[in-house]
Amino acid sequence: ISLSVIASFAETYNTALDLAYRKIVAFLNGLGVEAVFDTRFVYSLVRVLVGKEIAGRTADVPVIAAECPAWLLYALKKLPADLLPILSLVKSQQKLMGLLVKSILKERLLEFFEANSGKSSINHDEANANSKEEHKGKIFHIAICQCNDKKVEPTLDAESEKEVDLMITAKELNEYMNEQQPFSTIEPASTVYSITQFLPSQTPYKEIKTVPLGYIYGIYLSLIHISEPTRPLYISYAVFCLKKKKKKK
Protein backbone atom coordinates (compact mmCIF):
# COMPACT_ATOMS: atom_id res chain seq x y z
CA ILE A 1 0.00 0.00 0.00
CA SER A 2 1.40 3.34 -1.06
CA LEU A 3 1.98 5.92 1.66
CA SER A 4 -0.13 8.45 -0.19
CA VAL A 5 -3.07 6.03 -0.15
CA ILE A 6 -2.85 5.77 3.64
CA ALA A 7 -2.67 9.57 3.89
CA SER A 8 -5.63 9.86 1.54
CA PHE A 9 -7.84 7.57 3.64
CA ALA A 10 -6.75 9.28 6.87
CA GLU A 11 -7.61 12.69 5.43
CA THR A 12 -10.90 11.56 3.89
CA TYR A 13 -12.14 9.90 7.09
CA ASN A 14 -10.51 12.39 9.46
CA THR A 15 -8.62 9.72 11.35
CA ALA A 16 -5.05 9.03 12.41
CA LEU A 17 -2.66 7.54 9.85
CA ASP A 18 -1.96 4.38 11.83
CA LEU A 19 -5.66 3.76 12.49
CA ALA A 20 -6.55 4.28 8.82
CA TYR A 21 -3.81 1.84 7.82
CA ARG A 22 -4.92 -0.81 10.32
CA LYS A 23 -8.51 -0.55 9.09
CA ILE A 24 -7.37 -1.06 5.49
CA VAL A 25 -5.26 -4.05 6.57
CA ALA A 26 -8.21 -5.56 8.47
CA PHE A 27 -10.50 -5.19 5.45
CA LEU A 28 -7.97 -6.79 3.09
CA ASN A 29 -7.30 -9.61 5.57
CA GLY A 30 -11.03 -10.26 5.58
CA LEU A 31 -10.87 -10.79 1.82
CA GLY A 32 -8.22 -13.48 2.31
CA VAL A 33 -5.11 -11.35 1.77
CA GLU A 34 -2.37 -12.96 3.86
CA ALA A 35 0.18 -10.14 3.94
CA VAL A 36 -0.26 -6.39 3.65
CA PHE A 37 2.81 -4.15 3.59
CA ASP A 38 3.13 -0.40 3.36
CA THR A 39 5.86 1.05 1.14
CA ARG A 40 7.96 2.81 3.76
CA PHE A 41 10.97 0.54 3.32
CA VAL A 42 10.98 0.66 -0.48
CA TYR A 43 10.31 4.42 -0.29
CA SER A 44 13.63 4.75 1.56
CA LEU A 45 15.32 2.07 -0.57
CA VAL A 46 14.54 3.92 -3.82
CA ARG A 47 16.30 7.02 -2.50
CA VAL A 48 19.33 5.03 -1.34
CA LEU A 49 19.63 3.31 -4.72
CA VAL A 50 19.16 6.55 -6.67
CA GLY A 51 21.81 8.16 -4.46
CA LYS A 52 24.21 5.33 -5.29
CA GLU A 53 23.35 5.73 -8.96
CA ILE A 54 24.13 9.45 -8.84
CA ALA A 55 27.40 8.84 -6.96
CA GLY A 56 28.42 6.21 -9.49
CA ARG A 57 27.94 8.41 -12.54
CA THR A 58 31.05 9.98 -13.98
CA ALA A 59 29.31 12.79 -15.86
CA ASP A 60 28.23 15.81 -13.83
CA VAL A 61 24.58 15.70 -14.90
CA PRO A 62 21.27 15.54 -13.03
CA VAL A 63 19.26 12.36 -12.65
CA ILE A 64 15.51 12.21 -13.23
CA ALA A 65 14.03 9.47 -11.04
CA ALA A 66 10.53 9.05 -12.42
CA GLU A 67 8.12 6.53 -10.92
CA CYS A 68 5.18 7.44 -13.15
CA PRO A 69 4.96 4.84 -15.96
CA ALA A 70 2.83 7.13 -18.13
CA TRP A 71 5.45 9.88 -17.84
CA LEU A 72 8.22 7.41 -18.65
CA LEU A 73 6.41 6.29 -21.78
CA TYR A 74 6.00 9.93 -22.76
CA ALA A 75 9.69 10.61 -22.05
CA LEU A 76 10.86 7.66 -24.15
CA LYS A 77 8.75 8.83 -27.08
CA LYS A 78 9.19 12.60 -26.83
CA LEU A 79 12.42 13.49 -25.01
CA PRO A 80 15.50 14.25 -27.11
CA ALA A 81 17.77 11.20 -27.33
CA ASP A 82 20.60 12.94 -25.46
CA LEU A 83 18.35 13.35 -22.39
CA LEU A 84 17.40 9.70 -22.08
CA PRO A 85 20.67 8.67 -20.33
CA ILE A 86 19.81 10.91 -17.35
CA LEU A 87 16.68 8.86 -16.59
CA SER A 88 17.27 6.76 -13.49
CA LEU A 89 17.45 2.98 -13.95
CA VAL A 90 16.14 2.32 -10.42
CA LYS A 91 12.81 0.50 -10.27
CA SER A 92 9.71 2.14 -8.82
CA GLN A 93 8.63 1.48 -5.22
CA GLN A 94 5.96 -0.93 -6.41
CA LYS A 95 8.36 -2.89 -8.62
CA LEU A 96 10.96 -3.07 -5.85
CA MET A 97 8.31 -4.41 -3.49
CA GLY A 98 7.31 -6.93 -6.15
CA LEU A 99 10.94 -8.00 -6.55
CA LEU A 100 11.13 -8.55 -2.80
CA VAL A 101 7.88 -10.48 -2.29
CA LYS A 102 7.86 -12.49 -5.53
CA SER A 103 11.55 -13.32 -5.74
CA ILE A 104 14.07 -12.36 -3.06
CA LEU A 105 11.86 -13.02 -0.01
CA LYS A 106 9.34 -15.39 -1.58
CA GLU A 107 10.39 -18.54 0.29
CA ARG A 108 10.63 -16.74 3.63
CA LEU A 109 7.14 -15.27 3.19
CA LEU A 110 5.57 -18.55 2.08
CA GLU A 111 7.14 -20.45 4.99
CA PHE A 112 6.06 -17.85 7.54
CA PHE A 113 2.44 -17.59 6.44
CA GLU A 114 2.13 -21.34 5.93
CA ALA A 115 3.37 -21.89 9.49
CA ASN A 116 1.03 -19.25 10.86
CA SER A 117 -2.04 -20.02 8.74
CA GLY A 118 -3.71 -21.88 11.59
CA LYS A 119 -3.13 -18.98 13.97
CA SER A 120 -4.44 -16.36 11.54
CA SER A 121 -7.53 -14.35 12.40
CA ILE A 122 -8.47 -14.33 8.71
CA ASN A 123 -11.78 -16.06 8.07
CA HIS A 124 -11.32 -18.05 4.85
CA ASP A 125 -14.53 -19.31 3.28
CA GLU A 126 -14.59 -22.49 1.16
CA ALA A 127 -14.01 -20.60 -2.11
CA ASN A 128 -10.98 -18.83 -0.64
CA ALA A 129 -9.65 -22.13 0.72
CA ASN A 130 -9.93 -23.78 -2.71
CA SER A 131 -8.23 -20.79 -4.32
CA LYS A 132 -5.40 -20.93 -1.78
CA GLU A 133 -4.83 -24.61 -2.54
CA GLU A 134 -4.83 -23.99 -6.30
CA HIS A 135 -2.29 -21.18 -6.02
CA LYS A 136 -0.14 -22.75 -3.30
CA GLY A 137 3.50 -21.76 -3.68
CA LYS A 138 2.67 -18.67 -5.70
CA ILE A 139 2.49 -15.02 -4.68
CA PHE A 140 0.07 -12.65 -6.39
CA HIS A 141 1.26 -9.09 -5.81
CA ILE A 142 -1.34 -6.32 -5.80
CA ALA A 143 -0.17 -2.72 -5.46
CA ILE A 144 -2.58 -0.07 -4.17
CA CYS A 145 -1.59 3.36 -5.45
CA GLN A 146 -3.03 6.84 -5.60
CA CYS A 147 -2.51 7.55 -9.27
CA ASN A 148 -4.60 6.00 -12.04
CA ASP A 149 -1.63 6.13 -14.44
CA LYS A 150 0.12 3.50 -12.30
CA LYS A 151 -2.16 0.93 -13.92
CA VAL A 152 0.11 1.15 -16.97
CA GLU A 153 3.05 -0.31 -15.01
CA PRO A 154 2.08 -4.04 -15.03
CA THR A 155 1.49 -3.87 -18.79
CA LEU A 156 5.10 -2.85 -19.48
CA ASP A 157 6.56 -6.22 -18.46
CA ALA A 158 6.34 -9.67 -19.99
CA GLU A 159 3.99 -12.02 -18.11
CA SER A 160 6.88 -14.12 -16.79
CA GLU A 161 8.73 -11.03 -15.53
CA LYS A 162 5.87 -9.20 -13.82
CA GLU A 163 6.77 -7.77 -10.43
CA VAL A 164 3.30 -6.28 -10.02
CA ASP A 165 0.36 -8.48 -10.99
CA LEU A 166 -2.37 -5.91 -10.47
CA MET A 167 -2.64 -2.21 -9.68
CA ILE A 168 -5.72 -0.71 -8.06
CA THR A 169 -6.28 2.89 -7.05
CA ALA A 170 -7.27 4.36 -3.70
CA LYS A 171 -10.57 5.44 -5.23
CA GLU A 172 -11.36 1.90 -6.40
CA LEU A 173 -10.45 0.43 -3.01
CA ASN A 174 -12.54 3.02 -1.17
CA GLU A 175 -15.59 2.43 -3.37
CA TYR A 176 -15.35 -1.34 -2.94
CA MET A 177 -14.87 -1.05 0.82
CA ASN A 178 -17.95 1.13 1.16
CA GLU A 179 -19.99 -1.36 -0.86
CA GLN A 180 -19.05 -4.04 1.67
CA GLN A 181 -18.87 -2.17 4.96
CA PRO A 182 -18.73 1.48 6.11
CA PHE A 183 -15.14 2.46 6.85
CA SER A 184 -16.08 3.75 10.30
CA THR A 185 -17.34 0.30 11.39
CA ILE A 186 -14.21 -1.66 10.41
CA GLU A 187 -12.30 -2.97 13.41
CA PRO A 188 -8.59 -2.14 12.99
CA ALA A 189 -6.15 -5.03 12.60
CA SER A 190 -4.33 -5.88 15.82
CA THR A 191 -1.30 -7.21 13.90
CA VAL A 192 0.43 -5.57 10.96
CA TYR A 193 3.59 -6.80 9.27
CA SER A 194 6.57 -4.94 7.92
CA ILE A 195 8.58 -6.20 4.97
CA THR A 196 11.74 -5.45 6.99
CA GLN A 197 11.03 -8.29 9.44
CA PHE A 198 11.53 -10.77 6.59
CA LEU A 199 14.86 -9.37 5.39
CA PRO A 200 17.91 -11.60 6.00
CA SER A 201 20.17 -10.23 8.72
CA GLN A 202 23.16 -10.09 6.37
CA THR A 203 21.47 -7.93 3.70
CA PRO A 204 23.32 -4.63 3.12
CA TYR A 205 20.01 -2.77 3.24
CA LYS A 206 18.82 -4.19 6.58
CA GLU A 207 19.88 -1.02 8.38
CA ILE A 208 17.96 1.38 6.16
CA LYS A 209 15.79 3.45 8.44
CA THR A 210 12.16 3.49 7.35
CA VAL A 211 10.30 6.75 7.78
CA PRO A 212 7.46 6.99 10.31
CA LEU A 213 3.98 7.25 8.79
CA GLY A 214 3.71 10.87 9.91
CA TYR A 215 6.72 11.72 7.74
CA ILE A 216 4.55 11.73 4.62
CA TYR A 217 3.09 15.06 5.76
CA GLY A 218 6.54 16.64 5.83
CA ILE A 219 8.41 15.30 2.80
CA TYR A 220 11.23 17.48 1.52
CA LEU A 221 12.79 17.39 -1.94
CA SER A 222 16.25 15.90 -2.24
CA LEU A 223 16.31 15.37 -6.00
CA ILE A 224 14.02 15.70 -9.00
CA HIS A 225 11.68 12.81 -8.28
CA ILE A 226 8.49 12.49 -10.30
CA SER A 227 6.32 10.27 -8.16
CA GLU A 228 2.73 9.75 -7.12
CA PRO A 229 1.11 12.77 -5.45
CA THR A 230 -0.24 12.93 -1.93
CA ARG A 231 -3.64 14.24 -2.89
CA PRO A 232 -7.25 13.96 -1.66
CA LEU A 233 -8.89 10.64 -2.41
CA TYR A 234 -10.78 11.54 -5.56
CA ILE A 235 -7.92 13.23 -7.41
CA SER A 236 -6.59 10.10 -9.04
CA TYR A 237 -3.71 11.41 -11.08
CA ALA A 238 -1.35 14.35 -11.48
CA VAL A 239 0.09 15.93 -14.60
CA PHE A 240 3.49 17.58 -14.47
CA CYS A 241 4.23 20.01 -17.28
CA LEU A 242 6.32 23.02 -18.18
CA LYS A 243 4.85 25.84 -20.20
CA LYS A 244 6.55 28.71 -21.90
CA LYS A 245 5.26 32.07 -20.80
CA LYS A 246 3.65 34.04 -23.54
CA LYS A 247 5.41 37.28 -24.20
CA LYS A 248 3.25 40.32 -23.76
CA LYS A 249 3.10 42.54 -26.80
PENORNOR-V50052 format. One record per helix or strand. SS is the DSSP state (a for helix, b for strand). FROM is the first residue (numbers start at 1). TO is the last residue. Records with the same first field share a line. If there is no record, write none. Layout:
BEGIN
SS: FROM-TO  FROM-TO
END
This chain:
BEGIN
a: 3-12  17-30  40-56  69-78  81-84  93-104  106-115  117-119  126-134  148-156  159-161  170-180  183-185  195-198  213-217
b: 64-66  87-87  142-145  166-169  225-226
END
